Structure formats: C-alpha cells, structure tokens
Amino acid sequence: MDLQLKGKRALVTGATAGIGHAIARTLAAEGAEVLINGRALDRVDAAISAISRDVPGAQLRPAVADLSGAEGAAALIKAHPEVDILVNNVGIFEPVAFERIDDADWLRFFEINVMSGVRLSRHYLPRMKAANWGRVVFISSESGLCPPAEMLHYGMTKSAQLSLSRGLAETTVGSAVTVNAVLPGPTRTEGVGTFMARLASEQGLTMAEAEARFFAQARPSSLLQRFIEPLEVAALVAYVCSPLAAATNGAALRVDGGVVRTNA
C-alpha cells in the first residue's frame, strides 16, 4: 500500500533507538524525508547509517537536541522550523516504588515525556493549520489507561499525553490536520531488553523464561503473551501519519497486544 508520504517532512523525536527508530525507518521507507532526533550526534549519525542500510535512498537529516528542557526544544525548532508530520515519541521510563519517587523525578518525567510534546506542538501545529495539512502523533502507552503500580510517574505522563492529544485535536475542527495518540503495549525496546536481562539474572532464569513469567504475572491480560516488536508499532504510526488516515482525528489508537480489556 502506498501511504502517499512522498514529499512530506517528518520529525520523529527520540529516533535513535526503539519505537522511535522503527517509526523513522518506516516513514523513510514510505518516501518521507525524516528528521532524526536524539541528544547526541554520534547516536543520531549511527541511526541514520542504520536506516540508510535498510532503506536505500532514504531521505534523512540529523536533528540533534536534548528535549528534556525548553532550551533544547527551542534549538530544534530554530534549526528545523517547518515540518508536515510531528511524532512526539521521546520518553523515559523507570520501574521504581511510589515511595521512592521524589519531586525531582516526577518533574523530570513530566518535562521529558509531556512538555517536549507541548513545546514542539505549540510551534508546529499552528503552522500545519495555516497550511491546512499536517499530522501530530503522540506515542503514549497502554500505561496511560492502566497505570502500572511499579512506575506511577511514567503512567501519569502517558495519561497526560492522551489528554493533550485529544485537546489539541479539538483545535483542528474543519481542517485537514489531525492529532492522535498511539498506545503501544509492552514492546521489545533496548530499555526493556536491559530491564528483562536484569530480571532474568536476579531470578536465575533464561530470557525466554523471564519473558514468560513477566506476561504471566505482570501483564496476564496480554493476548499476544510476548513483547511487541517496534516495527509493529511503527506500521500503525505510519498509517496515522499518512493522508489515508484523514478521518482519524482525536483518537487513542491501541497497538497493545490486547493488554487493555475494553472495547472503548
């Protein structure tokens, strides 16, 4: 299927690894010019090299910026003032007991996971509306609907993204601009791999055994009973970014493997 993305410019935040990298790769394969964001030039260059090997002829540009504060967002906007597609993917997570989460960590999670998208959307969305075409996508999580007890600060930010996404969509009435959220379930990213390797080591299990135990105990409602692959998330995101998804606006779209037990 041709997603009609040739000639579109997309900015994907946090695109050097995991879901963001997969989204950037998929958009590039569909012909979009993709700005690869990351905090460090060496990691951005490595991501560009990897995607270029997988997607010959990919149109990729570096967009180095640390989006954990207003200064980094301003620098990114100054360097790349115009995009057609904004994928607010950058984010952090950390399993930690509620009692051990101090004020600084609550604010750090909110700055990175929520305010990065606020700052970029505040710049790019009005320009999309002026051009009468654009796509803004927030990469939220099933944790935004089912906050995990082991990382409440993360779940809070993912719920906030859902509210932000729907609220911004309400400002696009009558235009060809859409704002949506995509909610992945447990996904096989580098960070998750590190987390699972630690669990396996602590419990004296193989990685396969640790994964099976994780889904049996922590995510028993998963219909897949396995980690989702980043490219499986990216496929949905690419469609939502495309002109073909013109009637999808203000939605919270789940690619969670059935973890959330609701039809809503």
C-alpha positions in Angstrom: 0.0 0.0 0.0 1.3 3.5 -0.9 0.8 5.7 2.1 1.3 8.8 0.0 4.1 10.2 2.1 6.5 11.2 -0.6 7.3 14.9 -0.3 6.3 15.1 3.4 8.8 16.1 6.0 8.6 14.3 9.4 10.2 15.0 12.7 10.5 11.9 15.0 11.7 12.7 18.5 13.8 10.1 20.3 14.5 8.3 17.0 17.9 6.8 17.7 16.5 3.6 19.2 13.4 1.6 19.9 10.0 2.6 18.7 11.2 6.0 17.5 13.9 4.4 15.4 11.3 2.0 13.9 8.9 4.8 13.1 11.7 6.8 11.4 12.7 3.8 9.4 9.1 3.1 8.3 8.3 6.7 7.3 11.6 6.8 5.3 10.7 3.6 3.5 7.4 5.3 2.6 9.3 8.1 1.0 9.0 10.8 3.6 12.0 13.0 4.5 12.7 12.2 8.1 14.5 14.4 10.7 16.2 12.0 13.2 16.2 13.5 16.7 18.4 12.4 19.5 20.5 14.0 22.2 24.0 13.1 20.9 25.3 13.5 17.4 27.1 10.1 17.4 23.9 8.3 18.1 22.0 10.3 15.5 24.6 9.5 12.9 24.5 5.8 13.8 20.7 5.8 13.5 20.9 7.5 10.1 23.6 5.0 8.9 21.4 2.0 10.1 18.3 3.3 8.4 20.2 4.1 5.2 21.5 0.5 5.1 17.9 -0.8 5.5 16.3 1.7 3.2 18.4 2.6 0.2 17.8 6.2 -0.9 16.2 7.2 2.4 16.0 10.9 2.9 17.3 11.5 6.4 18.6 14.6 8.2 20.1 14.9 11.7 18.1 16.9 14.3 20.3 16.8 17.4 18.7 18.3 20.5 18.1 17.4 24.1 14.3 17.8 24.6 14.4 17.5 28.4 14.1 21.3 28.7 12.9 24.4 26.9 16.3 25.3 25.6 16.7 22.1 23.6 13.2 22.4 22.1 13.9 26.0 21.1 17.2 24.9 19.4 15.4 22.2 17.5 12.7 24.5 16.3 15.2 27.1 15.2 17.1 24.5 13.2 14.0 22.9 11.6 11.1 25.4 11.7 8.8 23.6 9.3 7.6 20.0 9.2 4.4 18.3 7.9 4.5 15.5 10.5 5.4 15.6 14.1 5.8 12.3 16.1 6.2 13.1 19.8 8.0 9.8 20.7 10.8 10.8 23.1 10.3 9.4 26.6 11.7 7.7 29.6 10.6 5.0 31.9 11.9 3.5 35.1 10.4 0.9 37.4 10.5 2.2 40.9 8.3 2.1 44.0 6.0 5.0 44.5 7.5 5.8 47.9 10.9 6.3 46.3 9.9 8.7 43.6 10.9 12.2 44.8 9.7 15.5 43.5 12.6 15.9 41.1 11.8 12.6 39.4 8.1 13.5 39.0 9.1 16.8 37.3 11.8 15.1 35.2 9.4 12.6 33.8 6.8 15.3 33.1 9.4 17.6 31.4 10.6 14.9 29.0 7.5 12.8 28.4 4.9 15.6 28.3 6.5 19.0 27.9 8.7 18.0 25.0 5.5 17.4 23.0 3.8 20.5 24.3 6.7 22.7 23.2 7.1 21.2 19.8 3.3 21.1 19.1 2.9 24.7 20.2 5.3 25.7 17.4 4.4 23.2 14.6 0.6 22.8 15.0 -0.3 26.4 14.1 1.8 26.2 11.0 0.1 22.9 10.0 -3.3 24.5 10.4 -2.2 27.6 8.4 -1.1 25.2 5.6 -4.3 23.1 6.1 -2.4 19.8 6.3 -0.4 18.1 9.0 -0.1 15.2 11.4 0.8 15.3 15.1 1.1 11.9 16.8 1.8 11.3 20.5 3.4 7.9 21.4 1.6 7.2 24.6 1.2 3.8 26.1 -1.4 1.3 27.5 0.0 2.5 30.8 -1.9 5.7 30.2 -5.1 3.7 30.6 -3.9 1.2 33.1 -1.2 3.0 35.3 1.4 0.5 36.4 2.0 0.3 40.1 5.7 -0.2 39.5 6.1 3.2 37.7 3.3 5.6 38.5 5.2 8.6 37.4 5.5 7.1 33.9 1.8 6.2 33.8 0.9 9.7 34.8 2.8 11.2 31.9 1.2 8.8 29.4 -2.3 9.7 30.7 -1.4 13.4 30.3 -0.4 12.7 26.7 -3.9 11.3 26.0 -5.5 14.4 27.4 -3.1 16.7 25.5 -3.6 14.8 22.2 -7.4 14.9 22.4 -7.4 18.6 23.5 -5.2 19.6 20.6 -7.3 17.7 18.1 -10.3 19.8 19.2 -8.4 22.8 17.8 -8.3 21.3 14.3 -12.0 21.4 13.6 -12.8 21.7 9.9 -9.1 21.4 8.8 -7.0 18.7 7.2 -4.8 18.5 10.3 -5.1 15.6 12.7 -3.8 14.9 16.2 -3.8 11.4 17.5 -2.2 9.2 20.2 -0.9 5.7 19.7 -0.8 3.4 22.7 1.8 0.6 22.4 1.8 -2.3 24.9 5.0 -3.9 26.2 7.5 -3.5 23.4 10.8 -5.1 22.8 13.0 -1.9 23.0 16.5 -1.6 24.2 15.4 -0.3 27.6 13.0 -3.2 28.0 15.7 -5.6 27.0 18.0 -4.2 29.7 15.2 -4.4 32.3 14.4 -8.0 31.3 18.0 -9.1 31.4 18.3 -7.8 34.9 15.2 -9.6 36.0 16.4 -12.8 34.4 19.7 -12.5 36.2 18.1 -11.8 39.5 15.7 -14.7 39.2 18.1 -17.2 37.7 16.1 -17.6 34.5 16.8 -17.5 30.8 15.5 -14.5 28.9 12.7 -16.6 27.4 11.7 -17.8 30.9 11.8 -14.3 32.3 9.6 -13.0 29.4 7.0 -15.8 30.0 7.0 -15.0 33.7 6.6 -11.3 33.1 3.5 -11.8 31.0 2.0 -14.4 33.3 2.5 -12.2 36.4 2.7 -8.5 35.3 0.6 -8.5 32.0 -1.7 -11.5 32.2 -4.3 -9.8 30.0 -2.0 -9.7 27.0 -3.4 -11.7 24.2 0.0 -11.9 22.5 1.8 -13.1 25.6 5.0 -11.7 24.1 6.7 -8.4 23.6 5.5 -6.3 20.6 8.2 -5.6 18.0 8.9 -1.9 17.4 8.1 -2.2 13.7 4.7 -3.5 14.6 4.0 -0.2 16.4 5.6 1.8 13.6 3.3 0.3 11.0 0.3 1.9 12.7 2.0 5.2 13.3 3.0 5.5 9.6 -0.6 4.9 8.6 -1.8 7.6 11.1 0.7 10.0 9.6 -0.5 9.4 6.1 -3.1 11.2 4.0 -5.0 7.9 4.0 -5.9 8.5 7.7 -7.7 11.8 7.1 -10.8 10.6 9.0 -8.8 9.5 12.1 -8.6 12.5 14.4 -8.7 12.9 18.2 -8.3 9.1 18.6 -6.4 7.0 21.1 -5.3 4.0 18.9 -4.1 0.9 20.7 -1.4 -1.4 19.5 -1.1 -3.1 22.9 -1.5 -6.8 22.1 -4.8 -6.8 23.9 -3.5 -5.8 27.3 -6.3 -3.4 27.8 -9.6 -5.2 28.4 -12.1 -2.8 27.0 -13.8 -2.0 23.7 -13.5 1.7 24.2 
